[in-house]
């Protein structure tokens, strides 16, 4: 019987990138537009991650906020 894959872990046991509850709201006149609502994200050493979604879903906003 094979073992399920284990999550890669950095040497210190922490994610390389860890985000909890990330929210971004843009003000457009009187209208508040939520670009991100409560995003949680962990990226571990050795992982390959793709940020995907339709146009306007907040991909670029997420990347800018985490410093990419």
Predicted model as a PDB file, atoms N, CA, C, CB and O in Angstrom, pLDDT in the B-factor column:
MODEL        1                                                                  
ATOM      1  N   UNK A   1       0.849  -1.180   0.000  1.00 59.00           N  
ATOM      2  CA  UNK A   1       0.000   0.000   0.000  1.00 59.00           C  
ATOM      3  C   UNK A   1       0.893   1.240   0.000  1.00 59.00           C  
ATOM      4  CB  UNK A   1      -0.965   0.000   1.228  1.00 59.00           C  
ATOM      5  O   UNK A   1       1.840   1.323   0.782  1.00 59.00           O  
ATOM      6  N   UNK A   2       0.595   2.203  -0.873  1.00 62.00           N  
ATOM      7  CA  UNK A   2       1.413   3.407  -0.958  1.00 62.00           C  
ATOM      8  C   UNK A   2       0.924   4.458   0.042  1.00 62.00           C  
ATOM      9  CB  UNK A   2       1.389   3.975  -2.392  1.00 62.00           C  
ATOM     10  O   UNK A   2      -0.255   4.519   0.392  1.00 62.00           O  
ATOM     11  N   UNK A   3       1.864   5.270   0.480  1.00 59.00           N  
ATOM     12  CA  UNK A   3       1.549   6.345   1.417  1.00 59.00           C  
ATOM     13  C   UNK A   3       1.071   7.572   0.643  1.00 59.00           C  
ATOM     14  CB  UNK A   3       2.783   6.694   2.293  1.00 59.00           C  
ATOM     15  O   UNK A   3       1.550   7.820  -0.463  1.00 59.00           O  
ATOM     16  N   UNK A   4       0.137   8.343   1.203  1.00 56.00           N  
ATOM     17  CA  UNK A   4      -0.271   9.584   0.542  1.00 56.00           C  
ATOM     18  C   UNK A   4       0.894  10.566   0.535  1.00 56.00           C  
ATOM     19  CB  UNK A   4      -1.507  10.208   1.246  1.00 56.00           C  
ATOM     20  O   UNK A   4       1.736  10.530   1.433  1.00 56.00           O  
ATOM     21  N   UNK A   5       0.953  11.450  -0.473  1.00 57.00           N  
ATOM     22  CA  UNK A   5       2.047  12.418  -0.512  1.00 57.00           C  
ATOM     23  C   UNK A   5       2.016  13.320   0.707  1.00 57.00           C  
ATOM     24  CB  UNK A   5       1.977  13.257  -1.786  1.00 57.00           C  
ATOM     25  O   UNK A   5       0.947  13.669   1.210  1.00 57.00           O  
ATOM     26  N   UNK A   6       3.190  13.692   1.176  1.00 61.00           N  
ATOM     27  CA  UNK A   6       3.274  14.593   2.318  1.00 61.00           C  
ATOM     28  C   UNK A   6       3.503  16.005   1.838  1.00 61.00           C  
ATOM     29  CB  UNK A   6       4.390  14.166   3.278  1.00 61.00           C  
ATOM     30  O   UNK A   6       4.100  16.216   0.782  1.00 61.00           O  
ATOM     31  N   UNK A   7       3.035  16.972   2.600  1.00 60.00           N  
ATOM     32  CA  UNK A   7       3.223  18.370   2.258  1.00 60.00           C  
ATOM     33  C   UNK A   7       4.677  18.736   2.488  1.00 60.00           C  
ATOM     34  CB  UNK A   7       2.283  19.282   3.084  1.00 60.00           C  
ATOM     35  O   UNK A   7       5.215  18.479   3.565  1.00 60.00           O  
ATOM     36  N   UNK A   8       5.339  19.347   1.471  1.00 57.00           N  
ATOM     37  CA  UNK A   8       6.725  19.763   1.688  1.00 57.00           C  
ATOM     38  C   UNK A   8       6.803  20.826   2.775  1.00 57.00           C  
ATOM     39  CB  UNK A   8       7.340  20.293   0.385  1.00 57.00           C  
ATOM     40  O   UNK A   8       5.945  21.704   2.855  1.00 57.00           O  
ATOM     41  N   UNK A   9       7.811  20.747   3.590  1.00 57.00           N  
ATOM     42  CA  UNK A   9       7.940  21.686   4.703  1.00 57.00           C  
ATOM     43  C   UNK A   9       9.339  22.283   4.702  1.00 57.00           C  
ATOM     44  CB  UNK A   9       7.645  20.990   6.057  1.00 57.00           C  
ATOM     45  O   UNK A   9      10.328  21.577   4.504  1.00 57.00           O  
ATOM     46  N   UNK A  10       9.411  23.606   4.928  1.00 56.00           N  
ATOM     47  CA  UNK A  10      10.708  24.270   5.048  1.00 56.00           C  
ATOM     48  C   UNK A  10      11.423  23.706   6.270  1.00 56.00           C  
ATOM     49  CB  UNK A  10      10.546  25.825   5.159  1.00 56.00           C  
ATOM     50  O   UNK A  10      10.797  23.100   7.139  1.00 56.00           O  
ATOM     51  N   UNK A  11      12.728  23.907   6.330  1.00 62.00           N  
ATOM     52  CA  UNK A  11      13.522  23.364   7.433  1.00 62.00           C  
ATOM     53  C   UNK A  11      12.998  23.805   8.793  1.00 62.00           C  
ATOM     54  CB  UNK A  11      14.971  23.784   7.287  1.00 62.00           C  
ATOM     55  O   UNK A  11      13.068  23.046   9.759  1.00 62.00           O  
ATOM     56  N   UNK A  12      12.467  25.039   8.877  1.00 66.00           N  
ATOM     57  CA  UNK A  12      11.964  25.521  10.161  1.00 66.00           C  
ATOM     58  C   UNK A  12      10.497  25.145  10.385  1.00 66.00           C  
ATOM     59  CB  UNK A  12      12.128  27.028  10.247  1.00 66.00           C  
ATOM     60  O   UNK A  12       9.908  25.546  11.389  1.00 66.00           O  
ATOM     61  N   UNK A  13       9.897  24.376   9.457  1.00 70.00           N  
ATOM     62  CA  UNK A  13       8.521  23.935   9.618  1.00 70.00           C  
ATOM     63  C   UNK A  13       7.493  24.996   9.277  1.00 70.00           C  
ATOM     64  CB  UNK A  13       8.307  23.479  11.009  1.00 70.00           C  
ATOM     65  O   UNK A  13       6.313  24.833   9.589  1.00 70.00           O  
ATOM     66  N   UNK A  14       7.916  26.081   8.643  1.00 80.00           N  
ATOM     67  CA  UNK A  14       7.005  27.157   8.289  1.00 80.00           C  
ATOM     68  C   UNK A  14       6.888  27.274   6.774  1.00 80.00           C  
ATOM     69  CB  UNK A  14       7.477  28.486   8.896  1.00 80.00           C  
ATOM     70  O   UNK A  14       7.810  26.917   6.040  1.00 80.00           O  
ATOM     71  N   UNK A  15       5.766  27.767   6.325  1.00 88.00           N  
ATOM     72  CA  UNK A  15       5.579  28.003   4.901  1.00 88.00           C  
ATOM     73  C   UNK A  15       6.491  29.145   4.454  1.00 88.00           C  
ATOM     74  CB  UNK A  15       4.092  28.326   4.585  1.00 88.00           C  
ATOM     75  O   UNK A  15       6.793  30.050   5.231  1.00 88.00           O  
ATOM     76  N   UNK A  16       6.926  29.093   3.196  1.00 92.00           N  
ATOM     77  CA  UNK A  16       7.743  30.163   2.635  1.00 92.00           C  
ATOM     78  C   UNK A  16       6.897  31.423   2.495  1.00 92.00           C  
ATOM     79  CB  UNK A  16       8.340  29.746   1.266  1.00 92.00           C  
ATOM     80  O   UNK A  16       7.368  32.530   2.756  1.00 92.00           O  
ATOM     81  N   UNK A  17       5.642  31.247   2.079  1.00 92.00           N  
ATOM     82  CA  UNK A  17       4.658  32.334   2.034  1.00 92.00           C  
ATOM     83  C   UNK A  17       3.429  31.846   2.782  1.00 92.00           C  
ATOM     84  CB  UNK A  17       4.301  32.754   0.544  1.00 92.00           C  
ATOM     85  O   UNK A  17       2.910  30.768   2.495  1.00 92.00           O  
ATOM     86  N   UNK A  18       2.967  32.630   3.732  1.00 93.00           N  
ATOM     87  CA  UNK A  18       1.761  32.294   4.482  1.00 93.00           C  
ATOM     88  C   UNK A  18       0.895  33.548   4.577  1.00 93.00           C  
ATOM     89  CB  UNK A  18       2.111  31.736   5.907  1.00 93.00           C  
ATOM     90  O   UNK A  18       1.333  34.586   5.074  1.00 93.00           O  
ATOM     91  N   UNK A  19      -0.327  33.435   4.098  1.00 94.00           N  
ATOM     92  CA  UNK A  19      -1.267  34.554   4.091  1.00 94.00           C  
ATOM     93  C   UNK A  19      -2.561  34.086   4.752  1.00 94.00           C  
ATOM     94  CB  UNK A  19      -1.530  35.075   2.630  1.00 94.00           C  
ATOM     95  O   UNK A  19      -3.041  32.989   4.466  1.00 94.00           O  
ATOM     96  N   UNK A  20      -3.117  34.893   5.615  1.00 96.00           N  
ATOM     97  CA  UNK A  20      -4.383  34.569   6.280  1.00 96.00           C  
ATOM     98  C   UNK A  20      -5.335  35.760   6.208  1.00 96.00           C  
ATOM     99  CB  UNK A  20      -4.140  34.163   7.755  1.00 96.00           C  
ATOM    100  O   UNK A  20      -4.986  36.872   6.605  1.00 96.00           O  
ATOM    101  N   UNK A  21      -6.528  35.517   5.702  1.00 96.00           N  
ATOM    102  CA  UNK A  21      -7.586  36.518   5.732  1.00 96.00           C  
ATOM    103  C   UNK A  21      -7.300  37.766   4.915  1.00 96.00           C  
ATOM    104  CB  UNK A  21      -7.845  36.910   7.127  1.00 96.00           C  
ATOM    105  O   UNK A  21      -7.785  38.844   5.257  1.00 96.00           O  
ATOM    106  N   UNK A  22      -6.515  37.647   3.830  1.00 96.00           N  
ATOM    107  CA  UNK A  22      -6.135  38.810   3.034  1.00 96.00           C  
ATOM    108  C   UNK A  22      -7.364  39.386   2.323  1.00 96.00           C  
ATOM    109  CB  UNK A  22      -5.041  38.431   2.005  1.00 96.00           C  
ATOM    110  O   UNK A  22      -8.103  38.674   1.643  1.00 96.00           O  
ATOM    111  N   UNK A  23      -7.555  40.681   2.499  1.00 96.00           N  
ATOM    112  CA  UNK A  23      -8.697  41.377   1.918  1.00 96.00           C  
ATOM    113  C   UNK A  23      -8.221  42.665   1.275  1.00 96.00           C  
ATOM    114  CB  UNK A  23      -9.779  41.665   2.986  1.00 96.00           C  
ATOM    115  O   UNK A  23      -7.352  43.351   1.812  1.00 96.00           O  
ATOM    116  N   UNK A  24      -8.791  42.991   0.127  1.00 96.00           N  
ATOM    117  CA  UNK A  24      -8.490  44.256  -0.547  1.00 96.00           C  
ATOM    118  C   UNK A  24      -9.793  44.803  -1.127  1.00 96.00           C  
ATOM    119  CB  UNK A  24      -7.403  44.064  -1.673  1.00 96.00           C  
ATOM    120  O   UNK A  24     -10.499  44.119  -1.867  1.00 96.00           O  
ATOM    121  N   UNK A  25     -10.093  46.054  -0.771  1.00 96.00           N  
ATOM    122  CA  UNK A  25     -11.291  46.721  -1.273  1.00 96.00           C  
ATOM    123  C   UNK A  25     -10.861  48.010  -1.957  1.00 96.00           C  
ATOM    124  CB  UNK A  25     -12.315  47.005  -0.121  1.00 96.00           C  
ATOM    125  O   UNK A  25     -10.159  48.836  -1.373  1.00 96.00           O  
ATOM    126  N   UNK A  26     -11.293  48.167  -3.202  1.00 93.00           N  
ATOM    127  CA  UNK A  26     -11.051  49.394  -3.949  1.00 93.00           C  
ATOM    128  C   UNK A  26     -12.285  50.273  -3.854  1.00 93.00           C  
ATOM    129  CB  UNK A  26     -10.698  49.091  -5.430  1.00 93.00           C  
ATOM    130  O   UNK A  26     -13.413  49.783  -3.905  1.00 93.00           O  
ATOM    131  N   UNK A  27     -12.067  51.558  -3.717  1.00 95.00           N  
ATOM    132  CA  UNK A  27     -13.170  52.505  -3.702  1.00 95.00           C  
ATOM    133  C   UNK A  27     -13.287  53.115  -5.092  1.00 95.00           C  
ATOM    134  CB  UNK A  27     -12.961  53.607  -2.613  1.00 95.00           C  
ATOM    135  O   UNK A  27     -12.336  53.728  -5.577  1.00 95.00           O  
ATOM    136  N   UNK A  28     -14.425  52.960  -5.734  1.00 93.00           N  
ATOM    137  CA  UNK A  28     -14.676  53.555  -7.047  1.00 93.00           C  
ATOM    138  C   UNK A  28     -15.871  54.500  -6.901  1.00 93.00           C  
ATOM    139  CB  UNK A  28     -14.945  52.447  -8.147  1.00 93.00           C  
ATOM    140  O   UNK A  28     -17.024  54.112  -7.088  1.00 93.00           O  
ATOM    141  N   UNK A  29     -15.553  55.759  -6.557  1.00 95.00           N  
ATOM    142  CA  UNK A  29     -16.626  56.709  -6.267  1.00 95.00           C  
ATOM    143  C   UNK A  29     -17.347  56.277  -5.007  1.00 95.00           C  
ATOM    144  CB  UNK A  29     -17.616  56.815  -7.452  1.00 95.00           C  
ATOM    145  O   UNK A  29     -16.733  56.122  -3.952  1.00 95.00           O  
ATOM    146  N   UNK A  30     -18.642  56.086  -5.119  1.00 96.00           N  
ATOM    147  CA  UNK A  30     -19.447  55.637  -3.973  1.00 96.00           C  
ATOM    148  C   UNK A  30     -19.497  54.117  -3.851  1.00 96.00           C  
ATOM    149  CB  UNK A  30     -20.860  56.180  -4.089  1.00 96.00           C  
ATOM    150  O   UNK A  30     -20.067  53.587  -2.897  1.00 96.00           O  
ATOM    151  N   UNK A  31     -18.903  53.421  -4.812  1.00 96.00           N  
ATOM    152  CA  UNK A  31     -18.969  51.970  -4.859  1.00 96.00           C  
ATOM    153  C   UNK A  31     -17.700  51.341  -4.279  1.00 96.00           C  
ATOM    154  CB  UNK A  31     -19.185  51.498  -6.296  1.00 96.00           C  
ATOM    155  O   UNK A  31     -16.591  51.726  -4.649  1.00 96.00           O  
ATOM    156  N   UNK A  32     -17.861  50.378  -3.372  1.00 95.00           N  
ATOM    157  CA  UNK A  32     -16.740  49.611  -2.820  1.00 95.00           C  
ATOM    158  C   UNK A  32     -16.662  48.282  -3.570  1.00 95.00           C  
ATOM    159  CB  UNK A  32     -16.907  49.379  -1.267  1.00 95.00           C  
ATOM    160  O   UNK A  32     -17.628  47.519  -3.596  1.00 95.00           O  
ATOM    161  N   UNK A  33     -15.504  48.009  -4.180  1.00 92.00           N  
ATOM    162  CA  UNK A  33     -15.306  46.788  -4.963  1.00 92.00           C  
ATOM    163  C   UNK A  33     -14.317  45.888  -4.238  1.00 92.00           C  
ATOM    164  CB  UNK A  33     -14.802  47.115  -6.401  1.00 92.00           C  
ATOM    165  O   UNK A  33     -13.171  46.274  -4.008  1.00 92.00           O  
ATOM    166  N   UNK A  34     -14.761  44.689  -3.879  1.00 93.00           N  
ATOM    167  CA  UNK A  34     -13.882  43.723  -3.206  1.00 93.00           C  
ATOM    168  C   UNK A  34     -13.072  42.966  -4.245  1.00 93.00           C  
ATOM    169  CB  UNK A  34     -14.703  42.732  -2.331  1.00 93.00           C  
ATOM    170  O   UNK A  34     -13.623  42.197  -5.033  1.00 93.00           O  
ATOM    171  N   UNK A  35     -11.752  43.188  -4.246  1.00 93.00           N  
ATOM    172  CA  UNK A  35     -10.870  42.454  -5.148  1.00 93.00           C  
ATOM    173  C   UNK A  35     -10.480  41.117  -4.527  1.00 93.00           C  
ATOM    174  CB  UNK A  35      -9.610  43.284  -5.475  1.00 93.00           C  
ATOM    175  O   UNK A  35     -10.368  40.112  -5.230  1.00 93.00           O  
ATOM    176  N   UNK A  36     -10.275  41.102  -3.215  1.00 95.00           N  
ATOM    177  CA  UNK A  36      -9.955  39.884  -2.471  1.00 95.00           C  
ATOM    178  C   UNK A  36     -10.799  39.859  -1.203  1.00 95.00           C  
ATOM    179  CB  UNK A  36      -8.429  39.808  -2.132  1.00 95.00           C  
ATOM    180  O   UNK A  36     -10.983  40.886  -0.549  1.00 95.00           O  
ATOM    181  N   UNK A  37     -11.306  38.683  -0.861  1.00 95.00           N  
ATOM    182  CA  UNK A  37     -12.105  38.540   0.358  1.00 95.00           C  
ATOM    183  C   UNK A  37     -11.643  37.322   1.150  1.00 95.00           C  
ATOM    184  CB  UNK A  37     -13.607  38.422   0.018  1.00 95.00           C  
ATOM    185  O   UNK A  37     -11.988  36.189   0.814  1.00 95.00           O  
ATOM    186  N   UNK A  38     -10.865  37.560   2.200  1.00 96.00           N  
ATOM    187  CA  UNK A  38     -10.488  36.487   3.118  1.00 96.00           C  
ATOM    188  C   UNK A  38      -9.626  35.389   2.524  1.00 96.00           C  
ATOM    189  CB  UNK A  38     -11.699  35.879   3.663  1.00 96.00           C  
ATOM    190  O   UNK A  38      -9.864  34.211   2.788  1.00 96.00           O  
ATOM    191  N   UNK A  39      -8.627  35.752   1.725  1.00 95.00           N  
ATOM    192  CA  UNK A  39      -7.763  34.760   1.081  1.00 95.00           C  
ATOM    193  C   UNK A  39      -6.794  34.161   2.091  1.00 95.00           C  
ATOM    194  CB  UNK A  39      -6.988  35.392  -0.091  1.00 95.00           C  
ATOM    195  O   UNK A  39      -6.125  34.886   2.827  1.00 95.00           O  
ATOM    196  N   UNK A  40      -6.724  32.831   2.121  1.00 96.00           N  
ATOM    197  CA  UNK A  40      -5.733  32.085   2.896  1.00 96.00           C  
ATOM    198  C   UNK A  40      -4.854  31.337   1.907  1.00 96.00           C  
ATOM    199  CB  UNK A  40      -6.412  31.098   3.921  1.00 96.00           C  
ATOM    200  O   UNK A  40      -5.362  30.706   0.980  1.00 96.00           O  
ATOM    201  N   UNK A  41      -3.548  31.401   2.093  1.00 94.00           N  
ATOM    202  CA  UNK A  41      -2.619  30.771   1.156  1.00 94.00           C  
ATOM    203  C   UNK A  41      -1.352  30.365   1.891  1.00 94.00           C  
ATOM    204  CB  UNK A  41      -2.285  31.721  -0.021  1.00 94.00           C  
ATOM    205  O   UNK A  41      -0.786  31.156   2.646  1.00 94.00           O  
ATOM    206  N   UNK A  42      -0.908  29.134   1.670  1.00 94.00           N  
ATOM    207  CA  UNK A  42       0.392  28.648   2.147  1.00 94.00           C  
ATOM    208  C   UNK A  42       1.152  28.118   0.944  1.00 94.00           C  
ATOM    209  CB  UNK A  42       0.232  27.537   3.255  1.00 94.00           C  
ATOM    210  O   UNK A  42       0.618  27.342   0.152  1.00 94.00           O  
ATOM    211  N   UNK A  43       2.399  28.541   0.813  1.00 93.00           N  
ATOM    212  CA  UNK A  43       3.282  28.006  -0.214  1.00 93.00           C  
ATOM    213  C   UNK A  43       4.518  27.487   0.502  1.00 93.00           C  
ATOM    214  CB  UNK A  43       3.650  29.092  -1.302  1.00 93.00           C  
ATOM    215  O   UNK A  43       5.184  28.216   1.237  1.00 93.00           O  
ATOM    216  N   UNK A  44       4.814  26.202   0.271  1.00 92.00           N  
ATOM    217  CA  UNK A  44       5.898  25.515   0.965  1.00 92.00           C  
ATOM    218  C   UNK A  44       7.105  25.360   0.052  1.00 92.00           C  
ATOM    219  CB  UNK A  44       5.432  24.144   1.468  1.00 92.00           C  
ATOM    220  O   UNK A  44       6.971  25.390  -1.171  1.00 92.00           O  
ATOM    221  N   UNK A  45       8.254  25.199   0.631  1.00 89.00           N  
ATOM    222  CA  UNK A  45       9.482  24.948  -0.113  1.00 89.00           C  
ATOM    223  C   UNK A  45       9.272  23.778  -1.077  1.00 89.00           C  
ATOM    224  CB  UNK A  45      10.660  24.658   0.853  1.00 89.00           C  
ATOM    225  O   UNK A  45       8.751  22.730  -0.695  1.00 89.00           O  
ATOM    226  N   UNK A  46       9.687  23.975  -2.328  1.00 87.00           N  
ATOM    227  CA  UNK A  46       9.597  22.905  -3.309  1.00 87.00           C  
ATOM    228  C   UNK A  46       8.277  22.826  -4.047  1.00 87.00           C  
ATOM    229  CB  UNK A  46       9.844  21.623  -2.648  1.00 87.00           C  
ATOM    230  O   UNK A  46       8.170  22.080  -5.020  1.00 87.00           O  
ATOM    231  N   UNK A  47       7.268  23.568  -3.620  1.00 90.00           N  
ATOM    232  CA  UNK A  47       5.985  23.546  -4.309  1.00 90.00           C  
ATOM    233  C   UNK A  47       6.014  24.411  -5.556  1.00 90.00           C  
ATOM    234  CB  UNK A  47       4.877  24.011  -3.379  1.00 90.00           C  
ATOM    235  O   UNK A  47       6.710  25.426  -5.610  1.00 90.00           O  
ATOM    236  N   UNK A  48       5.249  23.997  -6.558  1.00 91.00           N  
ATOM    237  CA  UNK A  48       4.982  24.826  -7.721  1.00 91.00           C  
ATOM    238  C   UNK A  48       3.515  25.225  -7.621  1.00 91.00           C  
ATOM    239  CB  UNK A  48       5.305  24.071  -9.084  1.00 91.00           C  
ATOM    240  O   UNK A  48       2.641  24.378  -7.438  1.00 91.00           O  
ATOM    241  N   UNK A  49       3.255  26.522  -7.742  1.00 93.00           N  
ATOM    242  CA  UNK A  49       1.899  27.023  -7.554  1.00 93.00           C  
ATOM    243  C   UNK A  49       1.492  27.843  -8.762  1.00 93.00           C  
ATOM    244  CB  UNK A  49       1.792  27.864  -6.264  1.00 93.00           C  
ATOM    245  O   UNK A  49       2.283  28.641  -9.265  1.00 93.00           O  
ATOM    246  N   UNK A  50       0.277  27.658  -9.230  1.00 95.00           N  
ATOM    247  CA  UNK A  50      -0.281  28.470 -10.313  1.00 95.00           C  
ATOM    248  C   UNK A  50      -1.463  29.248  -9.739  1.00 95.00           C  
ATOM    249  CB  UNK A  50      -0.721  27.577 -11.545  1.00 95.00           C  
ATOM    250  O   UNK A  50      -2.340  28.674  -9.093  1.00 95.00           O  
ATOM    251  N   UNK A  51      -1.476  30.546  -9.979  1.00 94.00           N  
ATOM    252  CA  UNK A  51      -2.607  31.393  -9.579  1.00 94.00           C  
ATOM    253  C   UNK A  51      -3.459  31.563 -10.831  1.00 94.00           C  
ATOM    254  CB  UNK A  51      -2.131  32.805  -8.984  1.00 94.00           C  
ATOM    255  O   UNK A  51      -3.033  32.201 -11.794  1.00 94.00           O  
ATOM    256  N   UNK A  52      -4.655  30.995 -10.817  1.00 96.00           N  
ATOM    257  CA  UNK A  52      -5.500  30.981 -12.012  1.00 96.00           C  
ATOM    258  C   UNK A  52      -6.906  31.471 -11.681  1.00 96.00           C  
ATOM    259  CB  UNK A  52      -5.558  29.567 -12.617  1.00 96.00           C  
ATOM    260  O   UNK A  52      -7.394  31.305 -10.564  1.00 96.00           O  
ATOM    261  N   UNK A  53      -7.530  32.066 -12.662  1.00 96.00           N  
ATOM    262  CA  UNK A  53      -8.904  32.502 -12.512  1.00 96.00           C  
ATOM    263  C   UNK A  53      -9.275  33.432 -13.646  1.00 96.00           C  
ATOM    264  CB  UNK A  53      -9.115  33.187 -11.163  1.00 96.00           C  
ATOM    265  O   UNK A  53      -8.414  33.855 -14.417  1.00 96.00           O  
ATOM    266  N   UNK A  54     -10.554  33.751 -13.750  1.00 96.00           N  
ATOM    267  CA  UNK A  54     -11.002  34.623 -14.832  1.00 96.00           C  
ATOM    268  C   UNK A  54     -10.511  36.062 -14.650  1.00 96.00           C  
ATOM    269  CB  UNK A  54     -12.521  34.604 -14.921  1.00 96.00           C  
ATOM    270  O   UNK A  54     -10.080  36.452 -13.565  1.00 96.00           O  
ATOM    271  N   UNK A  55     -10.582  36.824 -15.712  1.00 95.00           N  
ATOM    272  CA  UNK A  55     -10.212  38.228 -15.670  1.00 95.00           C  
ATOM    273  C   UNK A  55     -11.003  38.940 -14.579  1.00 95.00           C  
ATOM    274  CB  UNK A  55     -10.451  38.894 -17.037  1.00 95.00           C  
ATOM    275  O   UNK A  55     -12.218  38.771 -14.470  1.00 95.00           O  
ATOM    276  N   UNK A  56     -10.309  39.732 -13.775  1.00 91.00           N  
ATOM    277  CA  UNK A  56     -10.983  40.485 -12.715  1.00 91.00           C  
ATOM    278  C   UNK A  56     -11.190  39.729 -11.422  1.00 91.00           C  
ATOM    279  CB  UNK A  56     -12.288  40.940 -13.199  1.00 91.00           C  
ATOM    280  O   UNK A  56     -11.875  40.218 -10.523  1.00 91.00           O  
ATOM    281  N   UNK A  57     -10.605  38.532 -11.310  1.00 93.00           N  
ATOM    282  CA  UNK A  57     -10.831  37.722 -10.108  1.00 93.00           C  
ATOM    283  C   UNK A  57      -9.861  38.032  -8.971  1.00 93.00           C  
ATOM    284  CB  UNK A  57     -10.731  36.265 -10.457  1.00 93.00           C  
ATOM    285  O   UNK A  57     -10.017  37.497  -7.873  1.00 93.00           O  
ATOM    286  N   UNK A  58      -8.840  38.902  -9.214  1.00 94.00           N  
ATOM    287  CA  UNK A  58      -7.949  39.307  -8.139  1.00 94.00           C  
ATOM    288  C   UNK A  58      -6.561  38.700  -8.175  1.00 94.00           C  
ATOM    289  CB  UNK A  58      -8.565  38.977  -6.865  1.00 94.00           C  
ATOM    290  O   UNK A  58      -5.808  38.834  -7.211  1.00 94.00           O  
ATOM    291  N   UNK A  59      -6.203  38.036  -9.263  1.00 95.00           N  
ATOM    292  CA  UNK A  59      -4.884  37.389  -9.360  1.00 95.00           C  
ATOM    293  C   UNK A  59      -3.750  38.399  -9.227  1.00 95.00           C  
ATOM    294  CB  UNK A  59      -4.755  36.641 -10.691  1.00 95.00           C  
ATOM    295  O   UNK A  59      -2.841  38.207  -8.421  1.00 95.00           O  
ATOM    296  N   UNK A  60      -3.798  39.461 -10.005  1.00 95.00           N  
ATOM    297  CA  UNK A  60      -2.744  40.472  -9.975  1.00 95.00           C  
ATOM    298  C   UNK A  60      -2.725  41.189  -8.640  1.00 95.00           C  
ATOM    299  CB  UNK A  60      -2.929  41.479 -11.108  1.00 95.00           C  
ATOM    300  O   UNK A  60      -1.650  41.490  -8.120  1.00 95.00           O  
ATOM    301  N   UNK A  61      -3.884  41.467  -8.076  1.00 95.00           N  
ATOM    302  CA  UNK A  61      -3.964  42.114  -6.766  1.00 95.00           C  
ATOM    303  C   UNK A  61      -3.302  41.232  -5.709  1.00 95.00           C  
ATOM    304  CB  UNK A  61      -5.439  42.404  -6.384  1.00 95.00           C  
ATOM    305  O   UNK A  61      -2.534  41.730  -4.885  1.00 95.00           O  
ATOM    306  N   UNK A  62      -3.587  39.941  -5.721  1.00 96.00           N  
ATOM    307  CA  UNK A  62      -2.957  39.014  -4.784  1.00 96.00           C  
ATOM    308  C   UNK A  62      -1.449  39.026  -4.940  1.00 96.00           C  
ATOM    309  CB  UNK A  62      -3.492  37.599  -4.986  1.00 96.00           C  
ATOM    310  O   UNK A  62      -0.721  39.155  -3.955  1.00 96.00           O  
ATOM    311  N   UNK A  63      -0.975  38.894  -6.166  1.00 95.00           N  
ATOM    312  CA  UNK A  63       0.473  38.863  -6.401  1.00 95.00           C  
ATOM    313  C   UNK A  63       1.148  40.161  -5.948  1.00 95.00           C  
ATOM    314  CB  UNK A  63       0.761  38.617  -7.887  1.00 95.00           C  
ATOM    315  O   UNK A  63       2.224  40.127  -5.352  1.00 95.00           O  
ATOM    316  N   UNK A  64       0.523  41.289  -6.228  1.00 95.00           N  
ATOM    317  CA  UNK A  64       1.088  42.578  -5.782  1.00 95.00           C  
ATOM    318  C   UNK A  64       1.123  42.668  -4.268  1.00 95.00           C  
ATOM    319  CB  UNK A  64       0.276  43.750  -6.350  1.00 95.00           C  
ATOM    320  O   UNK A  64       2.095  43.174  -3.708  1.00 95.00           O  
ATOM    321  N   UNK A  65       0.093  42.192  -3.597  1.00 94.00           N  
ATOM    322  CA  UNK A  65       0.040  42.306  -2.144  1.00 94.00           C  
ATOM    323  C   UNK A  65       1.029  41.381  -1.441  1.00 94.00           C  
ATOM    324  CB  UNK A  65      -1.355  42.011  -1.661  1.00 94.00           C  
ATOM    325  O   UNK A  65       1.467  41.690  -0.333  1.00 94.00           O  
ATOM    326  N   UNK A  66       1.392  40.258  -2.054  1.00 92.00           N  
ATOM    327  CA  UNK A  66       2.363  39.376  -1.410  1.00 92.00           C  
ATOM    328  C   UNK A  66       3.778  39.655  -1.907  1.00 92.00           C  
ATOM    329  CB  UNK A  66       1.999  37.913  -1.661  1.00 92.00           C  
ATOM    330  O   UNK A  66       4.719  38.951  -1.539  1.00 92.00           O  
ATOM    331  N   UNK A  67       3.927  40.687  -2.747  1.00 90.00           N  
ATOM    332  CA  UNK A  67       5.256  41.142  -3.136  1.00 90.00           C  
ATOM    333  C   UNK A  67       5.867  40.472  -4.331  1.00 90.00           C  
ATOM    334  CB  UNK A  67       6.150  40.975  -2.030  1.00 90.00           C  
ATOM    335  O   UNK A  67       7.090  40.444  -4.466  1.00 90.00           O  
ATOM    336  N   UNK A  68       5.043  39.927  -5.210  1.00 81.00           N  
ATOM    337  CA  UNK A  68       5.567  39.267  -6.422  1.00 81.00           C  
ATOM    338  C   UNK A  68       5.445  40.197  -7.618  1.00 81.00           C  
ATOM    339  CB  UNK A  68       4.814  37.938  -6.700  1.00 81.00           C  
ATOM    340  O   UNK A  68       5.830  39.828  -8.728  1.00 81.00           O  
TER     341      UNK A  68                                                      
ENDMDL                                                                          
END                                                                             
